[in-house]
Amino acid sequence: MPHLRPLSMQIEQRLHGEHSEVKRLISEAEQQWKALHDRPISIISACLDEAVERGIDLETFLGGVHRRSSVGVERLVTTQPTPESVASLLRSHHSTRDVRVGESTIIFEHDCGSGLVHWRNNPDVAKVRHREVAGVVAGVLRYCARCIHTITAVGQGSWRVTPPRSTAERCTWEVDVQSPDDR
């Protein structure tokens, strides 16, 4: 299964302390990618805030965004996500930390490289209000509500998200283990 170790640790392990120029170039490219990734997160968060501040119902807005997305999550992980596809999705979003494999569930406790990074960099970002989005607890930032809303629709109960309640916590994703016959 793909791991969630930071790319810099993976590079260090593979290069074993050698090739400092290669490491520097990779580090620079990683930082540039991170900034390119963080920019759309900030834009999405601002769009969510703008919609709500203009009086648009957040849950309705999220549903519309989900329907209009030209590359839906369904095409990336299907309605029966596998732990491997979820781990790959988390790595692609620069998420790191722990994976626990249980008998029927795989649990990813991770430092989200998208919403959580945005929240840590912008602690006063707007949060979801009580009952604003079904299944999303109040106090979670709106960007996380977008993620939870999408995963709830795609995962159909076999993929669940427990968002952090503060920037000091981690996000937790649970994926039910399915037998090969169920896929």
N, CA, C and O atoms as a DFTB+ gen file, in Angstrom:
732 C
 N C O
     1  1       0.836      -1.182       0.000
     2  2       0.000       0.000       0.000
     3  2       0.878       1.241       0.000
     4  3       1.895       1.277       0.692
     5  1       0.499       2.259      -0.766
     6  2       1.278       3.501      -0.746
     7  2       1.337       4.081       0.659
     8  3       0.361       4.020       1.406
     9  1       2.459       4.628       1.002
    10  2       2.636       5.200       2.330
    11  2       2.356       6.693       2.293
    12  3       2.183       7.282       1.226
    13  1       2.315       7.294       3.479
    14  2       2.012       8.714       3.565
    15  2       3.190       9.514       4.090
    16  3       3.013      10.624       4.593
    17  1       4.406       8.958       3.976
    18  2       5.583       9.710       4.420
    19  2       5.815      10.891       3.496
    20  3       5.545      10.803       2.298
    21  1       6.315      12.001       4.040
    22  2       6.590      13.160       3.186
    23  2       7.569      12.820       2.062
    24  3       8.464      11.991       2.228
    25  1       7.380      13.470       0.930
    26  2       8.244      13.237      -0.224
    27  2       9.706      13.468       0.124
    28  3      10.573      12.725      -0.335
    29  1       9.994      14.490       0.930
    30  2      11.389      14.777       1.282
    31  2      12.029      13.596       2.012
    32  3      13.209      13.313       1.802
    33  1      11.271      12.902       2.866
    34  2      11.807      11.718       3.555
    35  2      12.047      10.580       2.566
    36  3      13.041       9.862       2.669
    37  1      11.143      10.420       1.617
    38  2      11.309       9.368       0.617
    39  2      12.546       9.628      -0.235
    40  3      13.302       8.704      -0.537
    41  1      12.751      10.877      -0.619
    42  2      13.926      11.240      -1.422
    43  2      15.197      10.992      -0.636
    44  3      16.142      10.393      -1.148
    45  1      15.224      11.450       0.605
    46  2      16.405      11.260       1.458
    47  2      16.758       9.775       1.573
    48  3      17.926       9.397       1.474
    49  1      15.748       8.951       1.780
    50  2      15.991       7.510       1.913
    51  2      16.561       6.931       0.619
    52  3      17.474       6.107       0.659
    53  1      16.037       7.349      -0.511
    54  2      16.493       6.787      -1.783
    55  2      17.888       7.273      -2.171
    56  3      18.649       6.532      -2.795
    57  1      18.227       8.500      -1.812
    58  2      19.528       9.049      -2.193
    59  2      20.594       8.848      -1.118
    60  3      21.768       9.122      -1.367
    61  1      20.218       8.383       0.053
    62  2      21.162       8.043       1.128
    63  2      22.222       9.102       1.385
    64  3      23.405       8.780       1.491
    65  1      21.807      10.376       1.488
    66  2      22.746      11.427       1.870
    67  2      23.651      11.915       0.750
    68  3      24.459      12.817       0.971
    69  1      23.542      11.356      -0.424
    70  2      24.386      11.785      -1.545
    71  2      23.595      12.712      -2.469
    72  3      22.408      12.964      -2.256
    73  1      24.269      13.202      -3.479
    74  2      23.630      13.965      -4.549
    75  2      22.949      15.235      -4.042
    76  3      21.757      15.430      -4.281
    77  1      23.674      16.087      -3.359
    78  2      23.094      17.288      -2.756
    79  2      22.450      18.214      -3.794
    80  3      21.427      18.836      -3.507
    81  1      23.027      18.315      -4.986
    82  2      22.455      19.184      -6.016
    83  2      21.094      18.650      -6.473
    84  3      20.162      19.426      -6.684
    85  1      20.980      17.339      -6.624
    86  2      19.703      16.731      -7.010
    87  2      18.666      16.980      -5.915
    88  3      17.526      17.339      -6.206
    89  1      19.064      16.789      -4.661
    90  2      18.148      17.024      -3.538
    91  2      17.670      18.475      -3.518
    92  3      16.491      18.743      -3.289
    93  1      18.583      19.401      -3.756
    94  2      18.217      20.819      -3.754
    95  2      17.195      21.106      -4.853
    96  3      16.199      21.787      -4.609
    97  1      17.435      20.593      -6.056
    98  2      16.515      20.814      -7.170
    99  2      15.148      20.188      -6.896
   100  3      14.114      20.782      -7.199
   101  1      15.152      18.997      -6.325
   102  2      13.891      18.338      -5.987
   103  2      13.154      19.125      -4.921
   104  3      11.937      19.289      -5.001
   105  1      13.872      19.611      -3.933
   106  2      13.261      20.407      -2.871
   107  2      12.648      21.684      -3.435
   108  3      11.539      22.055      -3.051
   109  1      13.343      22.351      -4.328
   110  2      12.813      23.559      -4.952
   111  2      11.553      23.249      -5.761
   112  3      10.574      23.994      -5.701
   113  1      11.579      22.150      -6.517
   114  2      10.413      21.760      -7.312
   115  2       9.238      21.401      -6.399
   116  3       8.090      21.727      -6.703
   117  1       9.523      20.739      -5.295
   118  2       8.468      20.377      -4.342
   119  2       7.840      21.634      -3.739
   120  3       6.619      21.702      -3.598
   121  1       8.649      22.620      -3.385
   122  2       8.120      23.864      -2.824
   123  2       7.289      24.622      -3.859
   124  3       6.263      25.211      -3.521
   125  1       7.724      24.608      -5.098
   126  2       6.955      25.269      -6.149
   127  2       5.620      24.565      -6.352
   128  3       4.584      25.220      -6.470
   129  1       5.637      23.215      -6.394
   130  2       4.391      22.463      -6.531
   131  2       3.460      22.769      -5.365
   132  3       2.260      22.960      -5.562
   133  1       4.001      22.816      -4.162
   134  2       3.205      23.086      -2.969
   135  2       2.514      24.440      -3.090
   136  3       1.329      24.558      -2.778
   137  1       3.240      25.460      -3.538
   138  2       2.648      26.786      -3.715
   139  2       1.576      26.761      -4.808
   140  3       0.531      27.397      -4.670
   141  1       1.837      26.026      -5.895
   142  2       0.844      25.907      -6.963
   143  2      -0.399      25.175      -6.472
   144  3      -1.508      25.478      -6.912
   145  1      -0.230      24.228      -5.579
   146  2      -1.348      23.495      -4.990
   147  2      -2.123      24.388      -4.013
   148  3      -3.354      24.396      -4.023
   149  1      -1.409      25.133      -3.178
   150  2      -2.055      25.960      -2.160
   151  2      -2.880      27.093      -2.774
   152  3      -3.878      27.516      -2.190
   153  1      -2.479      27.578      -3.925
   154  2      -3.210      28.671      -4.584
   155  2      -4.648      28.275      -4.922
   156  3      -5.558      29.020      -4.559
   157  1      -4.912      27.143      -5.595
   158  2      -6.307      26.777      -5.866
   159  2      -7.108      26.504      -4.578
   160  3      -8.310      26.767      -4.535
   161  1      -6.458      25.985      -3.546
   162  2      -7.149      25.758      -2.281
   163  2      -7.652      27.097      -1.748
   164  3      -8.798      27.212      -1.313
   165  1      -6.794      28.093      -1.787
   166  2      -7.164      29.425      -1.330
   167  2      -8.294      30.004      -2.182
   168  3      -9.203      30.643      -1.654
   169  1      -8.240      29.784      -3.481
   170  2      -9.287      30.279      -4.386
   171  2     -10.610      29.582      -4.099
   172  3     -11.650      30.237      -4.029
   173  1     -10.584      28.256      -3.933
   174  2     -11.809      27.513      -3.630
   175  2     -12.407      28.001      -2.318
   176  3     -13.613      28.231      -2.225
   177  1     -11.566      28.157      -1.315
   178  2     -12.043      28.640      -0.021
   179  2     -12.677      30.017      -0.155
   180  3     -13.730      30.273       0.428
   181  1     -12.050      30.902      -0.911
   182  2     -12.598      32.247      -1.120
   183  2     -13.927      32.190      -1.871
   184  3     -14.840      32.957      -1.565
   185  1     -14.046      31.297      -2.845
   186  2     -15.312      31.153      -3.590
   187  2     -16.433      30.674      -2.671
   188  3     -17.560      31.162      -2.758
   189  1     -16.131      29.728      -1.799
   190  2     -17.134      29.248      -0.843
   191  2     -17.587      30.392       0.065
   192  3     -18.784      30.584       0.283
   193  1     -16.637      31.138       0.586
   194  2     -16.969      32.260       1.462
   195  2     -17.784      33.315       0.711
   196  3     -18.759      33.844       1.245
   197  1     -17.393      33.615      -0.506
   198  2     -18.098      34.615      -1.306
   199  2     -19.546      34.187      -1.539
   200  3     -20.459      35.006      -1.429
   201  1     -19.758      32.918      -1.858
   202  2     -21.124      32.418      -2.091
   203  2     -21.977      32.560      -0.834
   204  3     -23.098      33.065      -0.897
   205  1     -21.456      32.120       0.295
   206  2     -22.212      32.188       1.543
   207  2     -22.484      33.638       1.923
   208  3     -23.592      33.971       2.342
   209  1     -21.487      34.498       1.782
   210  2     -21.661      35.908       2.126
   211  2     -22.666      36.606       1.213
   212  3     -23.217      37.646       1.574
   213  1     -22.902      36.040       0.041
   214  2     -23.910      36.598      -0.876
   215  2     -25.278      35.952      -0.664
   216  3     -26.223      36.215      -1.407
   217  1     -25.371      35.095       0.371
   218  2     -26.664      34.521       0.734
   219  2     -26.991      33.187       0.091
   220  3     -28.123      32.716       0.209
   221  1     -26.047      32.568      -0.578
   222  2     -26.296      31.266      -1.198
   223  2     -26.131      30.175      -0.153
   224  3     -25.166      30.186       0.612
   225  1     -27.069      29.233      -0.117
   226  2     -27.004      28.108       0.806
   227  2     -25.768      27.262       0.482
   228  3     -25.593      26.821      -0.654
   229  1     -24.913      27.038       1.486
   230  2     -23.646      26.338       1.260
   231  2     -23.850      24.922       0.738
   232  3     -23.158      24.510      -0.193
   233  1     -24.780      24.168       1.311
   234  2     -24.987      22.789       0.865
   235  2     -25.463      22.741      -0.587
   236  3     -25.021      21.888      -1.356
   237  1     -26.347      23.637      -0.958
   238  2     -26.823      23.721      -2.335
   239  2     -25.665      24.095      -3.274
   240  3     -25.513      23.523      -4.353
   241  1     -24.871      25.049      -2.843
   242  2     -23.718      25.481      -3.633
   243  2     -22.745      24.316      -3.842
   244  3     -22.275      24.091      -4.957
   245  1     -22.444      23.574      -2.765
   246  2     -21.522      22.438      -2.872
   247  2     -22.062      21.375      -3.816
   248  3     -21.310      20.795      -4.599
   249  1     -23.362      21.117      -3.743
   250  2     -23.975      20.145      -4.655
   251  2     -23.830      20.569      -6.104
   252  3     -23.534      19.749      -6.973
   253  1     -24.042      21.860      -6.363
   254  2     -23.890      22.378      -7.721
   255  2     -22.460      22.278      -8.220
   256  3     -22.220      21.910      -9.370
   257  1     -21.512      22.607      -7.352
   258  2     -20.095      22.506      -7.716
   259  2     -19.741      21.052      -8.033
   260  3     -19.052      20.772      -9.013
   261  1     -20.216      20.139      -7.199
   262  2     -19.934      18.713      -7.403
   263  2     -20.484      18.252      -8.762
   264  3     -19.798      17.550      -9.504
   265  1     -21.698      18.641      -9.077
   266  2     -22.316      18.220     -10.347
   267  2     -21.608      18.829     -11.559
   268  3     -21.537      18.191     -12.610
   269  1     -21.086      20.049     -11.431
   270  2     -20.489      20.743     -12.567
   271  2     -19.004      20.444     -12.767
   272  3     -18.428      20.835     -13.782
   273  1     -18.391      19.769     -11.828
   274  2     -16.961      19.468     -11.953
   275  2     -16.730      18.561     -13.148
   276  3     -17.376      17.522     -13.285
   277  1     -15.813      18.955     -14.005
   278  2     -15.572      18.172     -15.214
   279  2     -14.743      16.920     -14.940
   280  3     -14.790      15.973     -15.726
   281  1     -13.993      16.895     -13.851
   282  2     -13.258      15.699     -13.448
   283  2     -13.751      15.347     -12.053
   284  3     -13.220      15.823     -11.049
   285  1     -14.772      14.507     -12.010
   286  2     -15.351      14.133     -10.729
   287  2     -14.468      13.157      -9.980
   288  3     -13.708      12.397     -10.580
   289  1     -14.578      13.186      -8.674
   290  2     -13.821      12.243      -7.845
   291  2     -14.177      10.812      -8.222
   292  3     -13.340       9.915      -8.123
   293  1     -15.409      10.595      -8.652
   294  2     -15.853       9.251      -9.030
   295  2     -14.965       8.631     -10.092
   296  3     -14.771       7.415     -10.110
   297  1     -14.426       9.452     -10.974
   298  2     -13.545       8.938     -12.030
   299  2     -12.177       8.568     -11.477
   300  3     -11.429       7.818     -12.105
   301  1     -11.847       9.096     -10.293
   302  2     -10.529       8.854      -9.723
   303  2     -10.516       7.677      -8.757
   304  3      -9.538       6.931      -8.710
   305  1     -11.583       7.498      -7.988
   306  2     -11.581       6.442      -6.965
   307  2     -12.808       5.552      -6.997
   308  3     -12.849       4.585      -6.237
   309  1     -13.778       5.802      -7.797
   310  2     -15.036       5.065      -7.938
   311  2     -15.873       5.152      -6.668
   312  3     -15.443       5.705      -5.656
   313  1     -17.080       4.591      -6.744
   314  2     -17.967       4.621      -5.578
   315  2     -17.592       3.556      -4.561
   316  3     -18.182       3.509      -3.482
   317  1     -16.636       2.707      -4.871
   318  2     -16.115       1.721      -3.919
   319  2     -14.612       1.945      -3.789
   320  3     -13.812       1.176      -4.323
   321  1     -14.239       3.000      -3.077
   322  2     -12.810       3.323      -3.000
   323  2     -12.022       2.243      -2.273
   324  3     -12.467       1.686      -1.270
   325  1     -10.861       1.968      -2.798
   326  2      -9.978       1.024      -2.133
   327  2      -9.026       1.803      -1.233
   328  3      -8.778       2.984      -1.477
   329  1      -8.497       1.168      -0.208
   330  2      -7.504       1.859       0.621
   331  2      -6.323       2.382      -0.197
   332  3      -5.787       3.450       0.098
   333  1      -5.917       1.632      -1.222
   334  2      -4.797       2.070      -2.056
   335  2      -5.137       3.351      -2.811
   336  3      -4.307       4.255      -2.906
   337  1      -6.359       3.431      -3.351
   338  2      -6.736       4.636      -4.090
   339  2      -6.859       5.837      -3.158
   340  3      -6.537       6.960      -3.543
   341  1      -7.330       5.599      -1.921
   342  2      -7.416       6.701      -0.959
   343  2      -6.020       7.156      -0.553
   344  3      -5.770       8.358      -0.454
   345  1      -5.101       6.212      -0.314
   346  2      -3.720       6.576       0.044
   347  2      -3.083       7.382      -1.085
   348  3      -2.383       8.361      -0.825
   349  1      -3.316       6.988      -2.316
   350  2      -2.767       7.732      -3.457
   351  2      -3.366       9.127      -3.540
   352  3      -2.658      10.094      -3.821
   353  1      -4.658       9.234      -3.297
   354  2      -5.311      10.541      -3.313
   355  2      -4.738      11.442      -2.224
   356  3      -4.483      12.621      -2.465
   357  1      -4.535      10.896      -1.033
   358  2      -3.967      11.683       0.061
   359  2      -2.538      12.117      -0.266
   360  3      -2.178      13.268      -0.022
   361  1      -1.723      11.220      -0.811
   362  2      -0.342      11.576      -1.171
   363  2      -0.334      12.677      -2.224
   364  3       0.500      13.581      -2.170
   365  1      -1.258      12.607      -3.182
   366  2      -1.286      13.618      -4.235
   367  2      -1.632      14.986      -3.675
   368  3      -1.351      16.006      -4.305
   369  1      -2.245      15.018      -2.487
   370  2      -2.576      16.279      -1.824
   371  2      -1.576      16.615      -0.731
   372  3      -1.845      17.449       0.134
   373  1      -0.439      15.973      -0.773
   374  2       0.656      16.252       0.145
   375  2       0.286      15.962       1.602
   376  3       0.809      16.591       2.521
   377  1      -0.614      15.009       1.798
   378  2      -0.989      14.621       3.155
   379  2       0.025      13.625       3.701
   380  3       0.502      12.750       2.978
   381  1       0.345      13.765       4.973
   382  2       1.308      12.878       5.620
   383  2       0.775      12.442       6.972
   384  3      -0.139      13.067       7.511
   385  1       1.323      11.402       7.511
   386  2       1.147      10.885       8.871
   387  2       0.895       9.387       8.875
   388  3       1.648       8.637       8.252
   389  1      -0.167       8.925       9.577
   390  2      -0.287       7.515       9.933
   391  2      -1.404       6.779       9.208
   392  3      -2.434       7.352       8.851
   393  1      -1.162       5.487       9.006
   394  2      -2.162       4.582       8.453
   395  2      -2.241       3.381       9.385
   396  3      -1.222       2.780       9.726
   397  1      -3.464       3.037       9.794
   398  2      -3.680       1.845      10.629
   399  2      -4.596       0.903       9.873
   400  3      -5.651       1.300       9.379
   401  1      -4.178      -0.347       9.791
   402  2      -4.962      -1.341       9.079
   403  2      -5.692      -2.202      10.098
   404  3      -5.065      -2.865      10.923
   405  1      -7.004      -2.191      10.038
   406  2      -7.826      -3.021      10.902
   407  2      -8.402      -4.174      10.110
   408  3      -8.119      -4.331       8.922
   409  1      -9.204      -4.972      10.772
   410  2      -9.791      -6.140      10.110
   411  2     -10.787      -5.733       9.028
   412  3     -10.834      -6.344       7.961
   413  1     -11.579      -4.706       9.304
   414  2     -12.600      -4.315       8.344
   415  2     -12.466      -2.870       7.856
   416  3     -13.190      -2.450       6.953
   417  1     -11.543      -2.113       8.449
   418  2     -11.397      -0.702       8.105
   419  2      -9.927      -0.303       8.104
   420  3      -9.145      -0.756       8.940
   421  1      -9.568       0.541       7.162
   422  2      -8.246       1.155       7.164
   423  2      -8.449       2.616       7.543
   424  3      -9.278       3.314       6.960
   425  1      -7.679       3.062       8.525
   426  2      -7.832       4.419       9.052
   427  2      -6.601       5.239       8.690
   428  3      -5.469       4.866       8.996
   429  1      -6.852       6.357       8.037
   430  2      -5.806       7.300       7.674
   431  2      -5.946       8.503       8.602
   432  3      -6.899       9.272       8.473
   433  1      -5.023       8.674       9.524
   434  2      -4.962       9.894      10.335
   435  2      -3.873      10.735       9.707
   436  3      -2.701      10.357       9.721
   437  1      -4.255      11.871       9.159
   438  2      -3.265      12.603       8.376
   439  2      -3.352      14.098       8.589
   440  3      -4.387      14.641       8.977
   441  1      -2.246      14.737       8.326
   442  2      -2.189      16.194       8.268
   443  2      -2.539      16.562       6.836
   444  3      -1.698      16.507       5.939
   445  1      -3.772      16.930       6.644
   446  2      -4.257      17.251       5.309
   447  2      -3.390      18.339       4.695
   448  3      -3.176      19.390       5.298
   449  1      -2.902      18.083       3.514
   450  2      -2.060      19.051       2.822
   451  2      -2.856      20.113       2.100
   452  3      -2.277      20.989       1.456
   453  1      -4.190      20.053       2.195
   454  2      -5.042      21.040       1.526
   455  2      -5.742      21.913       2.556
   456  3      -5.242      22.973       2.934
   457  1      -6.905      21.455       3.004
   458  2      -7.705      22.256       3.919
   459  2      -7.018      22.571       5.233
   460  3      -7.091      23.701       5.715
   461  1      -6.349      21.580       5.820
   462  2      -5.706      21.810       7.112
   463  2      -4.538      22.795       6.989
   464  3      -4.338      23.636       7.865
   465  1      -3.780      22.690       5.915
   466  2      -2.698      23.659       5.687
   467  2      -3.297      25.052       5.506
   468  3      -2.782      26.030       6.049
   469  1      -4.385      25.139       4.741
   470  2      -5.028      26.435       4.541
   471  2      -5.511      27.001       5.881
   472  3      -5.342      28.191       6.150
   473  1      -6.103      26.162       6.707
   474  2      -6.609      26.590       8.006
   475  2      -5.462      27.050       8.912
   476  3      -5.570      28.069       9.592
   477  1      -4.361      26.286       8.912
   478  2      -3.210      26.667       9.737
   479  2      -2.601      27.996       9.277
   480  3      -2.153      28.804      10.090
   481  1      -2.597      28.204       7.962
   482  2      -2.045      29.458       7.438
   483  2      -3.009      30.629       7.570
   484  3      -2.593      31.787       7.522
   485  1      -4.288      30.336       7.734
   486  2      -5.341      31.360       7.830
   487  2      -6.282      30.986       8.970
   488  3      -7.416      30.583       8.715
   489  1      -5.844      31.109      10.211
   490  2      -6.639      30.629      11.344
   491  2      -8.013      31.279      11.483
   492  3      -8.893      30.710      12.129
   493  1      -8.216      32.444      10.901
   494  2      -9.505      33.122      11.023
   495  2     -10.443      32.838       9.846
   496  3     -11.462      33.512       9.690
   497  1     -10.105      31.849       9.022
   498  2     -10.939      31.515       7.871
   499  2     -12.351      31.139       8.356
   500  3     -12.519      30.608       9.454
   501  1     -13.353      31.421       7.525
   502  2     -14.750      31.173       7.901
   503  2     -15.016      29.685       8.115
   504  3     -14.437      28.830       7.445
   505  1     -15.899      29.401       9.057
   506  2     -16.235      28.020       9.423
   507  2     -17.699      27.731       9.101
   508  3     -18.505      28.644       8.924
   509  1     -18.015      26.463       9.031
   510  2     -19.383      26.007       8.806
   511  2     -20.202      26.305      10.062
   512  3     -19.750      26.082      11.185
   513  1     -21.409      26.811       9.848
   514  2     -22.327      27.055      10.961
   515  2     -23.158      25.810      11.251
   516  3     -23.228      24.892      10.434
   517  1     -23.779      25.791      12.412
   518  2     -24.616      24.668      12.839
   519  2     -25.682      24.373      11.775
   520  3     -26.423      25.268      11.367
   521  1     -25.751      23.128      11.336
   522  2     -26.726      22.627      10.350
   523  2     -26.615      23.290       8.979
   524  3     -27.577      23.285       8.211
   525  1     -25.474      23.847       8.672
   526  2     -25.303      24.493       7.366
   527  2     -25.150      23.459       6.250
   528  3     -25.646      23.655       5.140
   529  1     -24.453      22.348       6.559
   530  2     -24.277      21.271       5.591
   531  2     -24.523      19.947       6.320
   532  3     -23.881      19.668       7.333
   533  1     -25.442      19.140       5.811
   534  2     -25.777      17.864       6.443
   535  2     -24.529      16.999       6.580
   536  3     -23.762      16.844       5.630
   537  1     -24.333      16.439       7.772
   538  2     -23.204      15.550       8.014
   539  2     -21.890      16.243       8.311
   540  3     -20.875      15.577       8.516
   541  1     -21.887      17.574       8.339
   542  2     -20.664      18.331       8.617
   543  2     -20.869      19.090       9.923
   544  3     -21.811      19.871      10.058
   545  1     -19.978      18.853      10.877
   546  2     -20.105      19.495      12.186
   547  2     -19.778      20.982      12.094
   548  3     -18.940      21.401      11.295
   549  1     -20.446      21.759      12.916
   550  2     -20.175      23.191      12.979
   551  2     -18.745      23.416      13.450
   552  3     -18.215      22.636      14.242
   553  1     -18.129      24.477      12.964
   554  2     -16.780      24.828      13.378
   555  2     -15.696      24.323      12.450
   556  3     -14.525      24.666      12.615
   557  1     -16.071      23.509      11.475
   558  2     -15.110      23.019      10.481
   559  2     -15.034      24.070       9.374
   560  3     -16.052      24.664       9.019
   561  1     -13.848      24.305       8.830
   562  2     -13.795      25.311       7.785
   563  2     -14.547      24.855       6.546
   564  3     -14.682      23.657       6.293
   565  1     -15.028      25.805       5.789
   566  2     -15.889      25.509       4.641
   567  2     -15.182      24.664       3.595
   568  3     -15.819      23.850       2.926
   569  1     -13.900      24.840       3.446
   570  2     -13.164      24.011       2.480
   571  2     -13.289      22.542       2.863
   572  3     -13.466      21.691       1.991
   573  1     -13.201      22.233       4.147
   574  2     -13.353      20.851       4.620
   575  2     -14.774      20.353       4.365
   576  3     -14.971      19.177       4.057
   577  1     -15.766      21.237       4.492
   578  2     -17.148      20.851       4.207
   579  2     -17.280      20.385       2.764
   580  3     -18.006      19.434       2.474
   581  1     -16.574      21.061       1.862
   582  2     -16.586      20.658       0.450
   583  2     -16.056      19.242       0.288
   584  3     -16.633      18.434      -0.440
   585  1     -14.952      18.946       0.971
   586  2     -14.340      17.619       0.915
   587  2     -15.286      16.563       1.486
   588  3     -15.515      15.526       0.863
   589  1     -15.825      16.828       2.657
   590  2     -16.718      15.869       3.320
   591  2     -17.971      15.636       2.487
   592  3     -18.423      14.500       2.347
   593  1     -18.527      16.696       1.939
   594  2     -19.721      16.593       1.103
   595  2     -19.459      15.680      -0.097
   596  3     -20.284      14.827      -0.424
   597  1     -18.322      15.860      -0.742
   598  2     -17.965      15.049      -1.905
   599  2     -17.749      13.592      -1.517
   600  3     -18.253      12.685      -2.180
   601  1     -16.998      13.371      -0.444
   602  2     -16.691      12.000      -0.026
   603  2     -17.946      11.260       0.427
   604  3     -18.087      10.063       0.180
   605  1     -18.848      11.964       1.081
   606  2     -20.104      11.343       1.493
   607  2     -20.878      10.867       0.274
   608  3     -21.428       9.766       0.276
   609  1     -20.923      11.694      -0.770
   610  2     -21.643      11.327      -1.991
   611  2     -20.954      10.182      -2.729
   612  3     -21.617       9.255      -3.193
   613  1     -19.645      10.243      -2.837
   614  2     -18.905       9.244      -3.611
   615  2     -18.753       7.927      -2.852
   616  3     -18.967       6.852      -3.411
   617  1     -18.386       8.017      -1.591
   618  2     -18.098       6.820      -0.815
   619  2     -19.297       5.989      -0.433
   620  3     -19.150       4.821      -0.074
   621  1     -20.475       6.563      -0.501
   622  2     -21.719       5.855      -0.200
   623  2     -21.633       5.034       1.084
   624  3     -22.080       3.888       1.129
   625  1     -21.060       5.627       2.116
   626  2     -21.007       4.970       3.413
   627  2     -19.769       4.131       3.666
   628  3     -19.488       3.788       4.814
   629  1     -19.023       3.792       2.624
   630  2     -17.835       2.953       2.824
   631  2     -16.569       3.794       2.996
   632  3     -15.476       3.251       3.156
   633  1     -16.720       5.112       2.962
   634  2     -15.604       6.037       3.062
   635  2     -16.092       7.214       3.887
   636  3     -17.007       7.926       3.472
   637  1     -15.490       7.428       5.058
   638  2     -15.960       8.437       5.999
   639  2     -14.831       9.378       6.411
   640  3     -13.665       8.989       6.469
   641  1     -15.207      10.626       6.695
   642  2     -14.232      11.637       7.107
   643  2     -14.648      12.208       8.454
   644  3     -15.806      12.565       8.666
   645  1     -13.679      12.285       9.357
   646  2     -13.862      13.006      10.615
   647  2     -12.859      14.156      10.580
   648  3     -11.658      13.945      10.749
   649  1     -13.354      15.363      10.361
   650  2     -12.430      16.488      10.230
   651  2     -11.866      16.912      11.583
   652  3     -12.462      16.625      12.622
   653  1     -10.744      17.580      11.577
   654  2     -10.204      18.100      12.839
   655  2     -11.089      19.235      13.347
   656  3     -11.708      19.953      12.562
   657  1     -11.140      19.383      14.660
   658  2     -11.916      20.486      15.252
   659  2     -11.029      21.700      15.524
   660  3     -11.519      22.775      15.869
   661  1      -9.714      21.511      15.363
   662  2      -8.775      22.621      15.528
   663  2      -7.580      22.358      14.623
   664  3      -7.422      21.258      14.095
   665  1      -6.751      23.363      14.450
   666  2      -5.574      23.219      13.591
   667  2      -4.516      22.312      14.210
   668  3      -3.585      21.893      13.523
   669  1      -4.649      22.005      15.499
   670  2      -3.687      21.123      16.163
   671  2      -4.011      19.648      15.939
   672  3      -3.179      18.785      16.218
   673  1      -5.191      19.356      15.448
   674  2      -5.621      17.971      15.246
   675  2      -5.351      17.518      13.815
   676  3      -4.944      18.302      12.958
   677  1      -5.588      16.240      13.587
   678  2      -5.458      15.657      12.252
   679  2      -6.845      15.326      11.699
   680  3      -7.815      15.206      12.448
   681  1      -6.917      15.186      10.415
   682  2      -8.115      14.718       9.756
   683  2      -8.068      13.189       9.748
   684  3      -6.992      12.606       9.611
   685  1      -9.216      12.540       9.894
   686  2      -9.257      11.074       9.878
   687  2     -10.199      10.613       8.777
   688  3     -11.355      11.032       8.707
   689  1      -9.681       9.741       7.920
   690  2     -10.492       9.118       6.879
   691  2     -10.532       7.629       7.180
   692  3      -9.503       7.027       7.487
   693  1     -11.705       7.039       7.094
   694  2     -11.858       5.600       7.273
   695  2     -12.383       5.016       5.963
   696  3     -13.318       5.546       5.362
   697  1     -11.771       3.924       5.537
   698  2     -12.185       3.251       4.319
   699  2     -12.447       1.796       4.668
   700  3     -11.567       1.100       5.176
   701  1     -13.661       1.341       4.393
   702  2     -13.987      -0.059       4.673
   703  2     -13.218      -0.961       3.727
   704  3     -13.133      -0.701       2.527
   705  1     -12.662      -2.022       4.284
   706  2     -11.943      -3.003       3.482
   707  2     -12.967      -3.856       2.762
   708  3     -13.919      -4.355       3.362
   709  1     -12.755      -4.012       1.467
   710  2     -13.666      -4.813       0.674
   711  2     -12.930      -6.008       0.103
   712  3     -11.755      -5.930      -0.252
   713  1     -13.634      -7.089       0.027
   714  2     -13.013      -8.266      -0.586
   715  2     -12.892      -8.021      -2.083
   716  3     -13.647      -7.224      -2.641
   717  1     -11.942      -8.704      -2.749
   718  2     -11.785      -8.517      -4.203
   719  2     -13.083      -8.804      -4.964
   720  3     -13.308      -8.244      -6.037
   721  1     -13.940      -9.677      -4.413
   722  2     -15.209      -9.993      -5.086
   723  2     -16.185      -8.820      -5.063
   724  3     -17.061      -8.713      -5.921
   725  1     -16.021      -7.924      -4.056
   726  2     -16.918      -6.786      -3.927
   727  2     -16.536      -5.632      -4.836
   728  3     -17.329      -4.706      -5.006
   729  1     -15.363      -5.655      -5.417
   730  2     -14.880      -4.514      -6.217
   731  2     -15.353      -4.596      -7.640
   732  3     -15.039      -3.720      -8.446
